[in-house]
Amino acid sequence: MITVGLLGLLLIVLAWIPETIKSMRSGKTIRLEFLILYFAGSVLLTLHAVNIGDYVFIILNGLASILSGANIVRYLWGKLR
């Protein structure tokens, strides 16, 4: 079952990475409200995964937090310019 979890992790991360890179290069991001909710949810799920010791979900949600956080920073950076 860990293989299935790792495959799911890989697919989700592979979906987010190009979108984050595209966002960083173009300056266009997904709606801020979505990003904030996604970031907050990912952080909470990461904390939960740490609590139960599930490494697949620690990695998945940790990376989701980082990538959505990067998009929030990019959004705010664009507003400051």
Residue pairs with C-beta under 8 A, 6 or more apart in sequence:
2 56
5 56
5 57
6 56
8 56
8 60
9 56
9 59
9 60
12 60
12 64
13 60
13 63
13 67
16 63
16 64
16 67
16 68
17 67
19 67
20 67
20 70
20 71
23 29
23 30
23 71
23 74
24 70
24 74
27 74
27 78
29 35
29 71
29 74
29 75
29 78
30 71
32 72
32 75
35 68
35 71
35 72
35 75
36 72
38 64
38 68
39 65
39 68
39 69
39 72
42 61
42 62
42 64
42 65
42 68
43 61
43 65
45 57
45 61
45 64
46 57
46 58
46 61
46 62
46 65
48 57
49 55
49 56
49 57
49 58
49 60
49 61
50 58
